[in-house]
Amino acid sequence: MGTRSRRIPWAGLVVLALVVGPAQAGASELSAGVSLGWLQAGTVPRLAVGPHAGISWPIQRDILFSVHDLCTFLPPTQAGGPGVYNQTSVDLGYAWEDVNVSAGPSVAFYVVPACGITLCGRVGGMAVGGHAQASAYVAGPLGVSVSANVNWIGGGSLVLPGYVSVVVVAGPVLRWSAK
């Protein structure tokens, strides 16, 4: 996976914010944070850390349309070396005053070390799947976010001929609202 493909989800988020944001002036919410957790691709779980960002717009009273991007890094200190897993999702969700929950389809671009039943190696490509996220704001704009992503990865790889990958991360989140 090249640098260009990792930039596409972030560029899409920015373009969407610029196009839809003015149309929904005063109604959007931006959130960003850093998360820590694990990525499971194959038989070996790996430490995962990275930034996440999202933008949400209300489409009805408490119903939200959201775009989320999570860029997960697998540190090089682990067996198999470093990896990158960048997932973008388009979600529908529900919002209370201090809690947002959302879920929807996702697409991920990845280059990660993985172990199957008999082989270990690097796998890379694009995967489709699903995303769910919950954020609770406990001190004004500061909160905690938990995100889970499930994607089908590997495909024709000899290492992972077709496995589900799971990424679960949690961490602090900060939101900015324009009401």
Salt bridges, closest charged atoms under 4 A:
GLU29 OE1 - ARG175 NH1 3.58
ASP91 OD2 - HIS68 NE2 3.55
ASP91 OD2 - HIS131 ND1 2.78
ASP98 OD1 - ARG175 NH2 3.67
